């Protein structure tokens, strides 16, 4: 584990940029960027185009470590290069931004009001490659749609079980049990979720470190006790489908919680923009997310 990166993630000012759309979400991300499916004919062409989009974001002068602490990458992005360097190396060595890797393989079907992670069949090999690529940590997502105590318990137990496997490889896991922002009992789900997370944190060895990525809570400052837990490097928030301004407004009401936005970060960025237009829009977005993250 890189101590400088750990210290930066624990106490630095800023937020995490989520650049990890993958699989089925890649066409949507490209479409929102102005690149339609008719532009490419296979997955390789699609991933080349999305890497070009991410490269443009990362290389932008607006994508600056003054505001951004870390960036989450998709596996295909980790295995590609920017200006002759592996993406993770470019992020840290050129930008002083901590690299993370999305490791989950998508969601299982809805059972007990939740969607667990699908089995990650090649996890050990993927983690080994992540270490070789100088990645600091990982991210994995589950979804909670109903306040079902049994389902939420299963989500959290699965997340921490895989998280311990990741930590054993020398990486810091971002545990992400997302509560659907459109859930009719979102607040109740958050209450159950927090208790299950606290239970799992209490079982960790004293040197184990994790991060948490959670939906912005219904009750402001609801996760303050998780933010201060000695096992937790940082608690970050996903935008969860909120538009950029609403996500920022809600985040700013939660002290110590920082952003890890994806859709809200790339909103308003288009392939046909000039570099000046692109960098200006990205810079404005980054500064607004940063301001919401330092409350």
C-alpha positions in Angstrom: 0.0 0.0 0.0 1.3 3.4 -1.0 1.6 5.5 2.2 1.6 8.8 0.4 -1.6 7.8 -1.4 -3.2 6.6 1.8 -2.5 9.9 3.5 -3.8 11.9 0.6 -7.0 9.9 0.5 -7.5 10.2 4.3 -6.9 13.8 4.8 -6.7 15.6 1.5 -9.2 18.1 0.3 -11.2 17.3 -2.9 -13.2 14.5 -4.3 -13.0 11.3 -6.4 -13.8 11.3 -10.1 -15.7 8.1 -11.1 -14.6 7.2 -14.7 -15.6 3.6 -14.4 -18.6 3.1 -16.7 -18.4 -0.4 -18.1 -20.2 -3.1 -20.0 -23.8 -2.0 -20.6 -23.3 1.5 -19.2 -20.6 2.4 -21.7 -22.9 3.0 -24.7 -25.0 5.3 -22.5 -21.9 7.2 -21.3 -20.8 7.6 -24.9 -24.2 8.7 -26.0 -24.3 11.4 -23.3 -20.9 12.5 -24.7 -22.4 12.8 -28.2 -21.0 9.6 -29.6 -23.9 7.4 -30.8 -23.9 3.6 -31.2 -23.8 3.9 -35.0 -20.3 5.3 -34.6 -18.8 1.9 -33.7 -19.4 -1.7 -34.7 -17.9 -3.8 -32.0 -16.7 -3.7 -28.3 -13.1 -2.9 -29.2 -14.1 0.2 -31.1 -16.5 1.2 -28.3 -13.8 0.8 -25.6 -11.3 2.7 -27.8 -13.8 5.6 -28.0 -14.6 5.6 -24.3 -10.8 5.6 -23.5 -10.4 8.6 -25.8 -13.2 10.3 -23.8 -11.6 9.5 -20.5 -8.1 10.5 -21.8 -9.5 13.9 -22.8 -10.9 14.3 -19.3 -7.8 13.1 -17.5 -5.4 15.2 -19.6 -7.5 18.3 -19.3 -5.7 21.1 -17.3 -9.0 21.4 -15.4 -8.6 17.8 -14.1 -6.3 18.9 -11.4 -5.1 17.5 -8.0 -6.0 20.8 -6.3 -9.6 19.6 -6.6 -9.4 15.9 -7.3 -8.0 13.3 -4.9 -8.6 10.1 -6.8 -10.1 8.6 -10.0 -11.9 5.2 -10.4 -11.1 3.3 -13.6 -12.7 0.5 -15.5 -10.5 -2.6 -16.0 -10.2 -1.8 -19.8 -9.0 1.7 -18.9 -6.4 0.4 -16.4 -5.0 -1.9 -19.2 -4.7 1.0 -21.7 -2.1 3.8 -21.7 -2.1 7.6 -21.8 1.0 9.2 -23.5 2.9 5.9 -23.2 2.1 5.3 -19.5 -0.4 2.9 -17.9 -3.4 5.0 -17.0 -2.9 4.5 -13.2 0.8 5.6 -13.5 -0.2 8.6 -15.5 -2.8 9.7 -12.9 -0.4 9.4 -10.0 2.9 10.5 -11.6 1.6 13.3 -13.9 -1.4 14.4 -12.0 -0.9 13.4 -8.3 -4.3 11.7 -8.4 -4.8 8.4 -6.7 -6.0 5.5 -9.0 -8.8 3.1 -8.1 -10.2 0.2 -10.1 -13.8 -1.0 -10.4 -13.7 -4.8 -9.9 -17.3 -6.0 -9.7 -18.9 -7.7 -12.7 -22.4 -6.2 -12.4 -25.5 -7.0 -10.4 -27.5 -10.1 -9.8 -31.2 -10.2 -10.1 -33.4 -8.5 -7.4 -33.9 -10.8 -4.4 -35.1 -9.7 -0.9 -35.2 -6.1 -2.1 -31.6 -5.9 -3.1 -29.2 -6.7 -5.9 -26.0 -8.5 -4.8 -22.9 -8.5 -6.8 -22.5 -11.2 -9.4 -19.6 -13.6 -8.6 -16.2 -12.1 -9.5 -14.7 -15.2 -11.1 -11.3 -13.7 -12.0 -10.9 -11.5 -8.9 -7.5 -12.8 -7.7 -6.0 -12.4 -11.1 -7.5 -9.0 -11.5 -6.2 -7.8 -8.1 -2.7 -9.1 -9.0 -2.8 -7.1 -12.2 -4.0 -4.0 -10.3 -1.1 -4.2 -7.9 1.3 -4.6 -10.9 -0.4 -1.5 -12.5 0.2 0.5 -9.2 -3.5 0.9 -8.4 -4.2 2.0 -4.8 -7.7 0.6 -4.2 -10.9 -0.9 -5.7 -14.6 -0.2 -6.0 -17.5 -2.7 -6.1 -21.2 -1.9 -6.2 -24.4 -3.5 -4.9 -27.9 -1.9 -4.9 -30.5 -1.7 -2.2 -34.1 -1.0 -3.4 -36.2 -1.8 -0.4 -35.7 -1.7 3.4 -35.4 -5.4 3.7 -33.3 -6.2 6.7 -32.2 -9.7 5.4 -31.4 -8.4 2.0 -29.3 -5.5 3.3 -27.5 -7.8 5.7 -26.5 -10.0 2.7 -25.3 -7.0 0.7 -23.1 -5.7 3.5 -21.7 -9.2 4.4 -20.8 -9.8 0.7 -19.2 -6.4 0.4 -17.0 -6.9 3.4 -16.1 -10.5 2.6 -14.8 -9.5 -0.8 -13.3 -6.3 0.7 -11.2 -8.4 3.0 -9.9 -10.4 0.1 -9.0 -7.1 -1.6 -7.3 -5.7 1.4 -5.2 -8.9 1.8 -3.8 -8.1 -1.7 -2.5 -4.7 -0.4 -5.3 -2.7 -1.9 -7.9 -0.5 -0.1 -11.5 -1.5 -1.0 -14.3 1.0 -1.6 -17.4 -0.8 -0.3 -20.4 0.5 -2.2 -23.9 -0.6 -1.1 -25.9 2.0 -3.0 -29.4 2.8 -1.8 -31.6 3.6 -4.7 -32.5 7.3 -4.5 -36.0 6.6 -5.8 -36.7 4.0 -3.1 -40.0 4.7 -1.3 -38.3 3.7 2.0 -34.9 5.1 1.4 -34.4 6.5 4.9 -35.3 3.2 6.6 -32.9 1.4 4.2 -30.2 3.8 5.3 -30.8 3.2 9.0 -30.6 -0.6 8.5 -27.5 -0.2 6.2 -25.6 1.9 8.7 -26.1 -0.6 11.5 -25.0 -3.5 9.3 -21.9 -1.5 8.3 -21.0 -0.7 11.9 -21.4 -4.4 12.8 -18.9 -5.4 10.0 -16.5 -2.6 10.9 -16.4 -3.8 14.5 -15.2 -7.2 13.3 -12.2 -5.9 11.4 -8.7 -6.4 12.5 -7.2 -3.1 13.9 -5.0 -2.5 10.8 -7.7 -3.1 8.2 -8.6 -0.1 6.2 -11.7 0.4 3.9 -13.5 3.2 2.2 -17.3 3.5 1.9 -19.2 4.8 -1.1 -22.8 5.6 -0.1 -25.9 7.4 -1.5 -26.3 10.9 -0.1 -28.4 10.3 3.0 -32.0 11.5 3.5 -31.0 12.9 6.9 -28.1 15.3 6.8 -24.9 14.2 8.5 -26.3 10.7 9.0 -22.9 9.1 8.3 -20.8 11.2 10.7 -20.0 8.3 12.9 -18.9 6.2 10.0 -16.7 9.0 8.8 -14.9 9.1 12.1 -14.5 5.3 12.4 -10.7 4.4 12.6 -11.1 1.7 10.0 -12.6 4.1 7.4 -10.1 6.0 5.2 -12.9 8.1 3.7 -16.7 8.1 3.1 -17.6 9.2 -0.4 -21.0 9.9 -2.0 -22.3 8.7 -5.3 -24.6 11.1 -7.3 -27.1 8.2 -7.8 -29.0 9.7 -10.6 -29.4 13.2 -9.2 -28.6 16.0 -11.6 -25.4 17.8 -11.0 -26.8 20.8 -9.1 -29.1 18.8 -6.9 -26.3 16.3 -6.1 -24.0 19.2 -5.1 -26.6 20.9 -3.0 -27.4 17.7 -1.1 -23.8 16.8 -0.7 -22.9 20.2 0.8 -25.3 19.6 3.6 -23.3 16.6 4.8 -20.1 17.6 6.5 -17.1 15.4 5.9 -18.8 13.5 3.1 -17.0 14.0 -0.3 -18.2 13.3 -3.8 -17.4 10.3 -6.0 -19.6 11.4 -9.0 -19.8 9.9 -12.4 -22.8 11.2 -14.3 -22.8 14.5 -12.4 -19.1 14.9 -13.4 -19.5 14.4 -17.1 -22.8 16.2 -17.5 -22.4 18.8 -20.2 -19.3 17.4 -21.8 -19.5 16.6 -25.5 -17.1 15.2 -28.1 -17.7 18.1 -30.5 -16.7 20.8 -28.1 -13.5 22.7 -28.7 -10.8 22.1 -26.2 -11.5 25.5 -24.7 -15.2 24.8 -24.4 -14.6 21.3 -23.0 -12.0 22.4 -20.4 -14.0 25.4 -19.3 -17.1 23.3 -18.7 -15.2 20.5 -17.0 -13.3 23.1 -14.8 -16.6 24.7 -13.7 -18.1 21.3 -12.8 -15.0 20.2 -10.9 -14.9 23.4 -8.9 -18.6 23.1 -8.0 -18.2 19.5 -6.9 -15.1 20.4 -5.0 -16.9 23.2 -3.1 -19.7 20.8 -2.1 -17.1 18.3 -0.9 -15.2 20.5 1.5 -18.0 21.5 3.8 
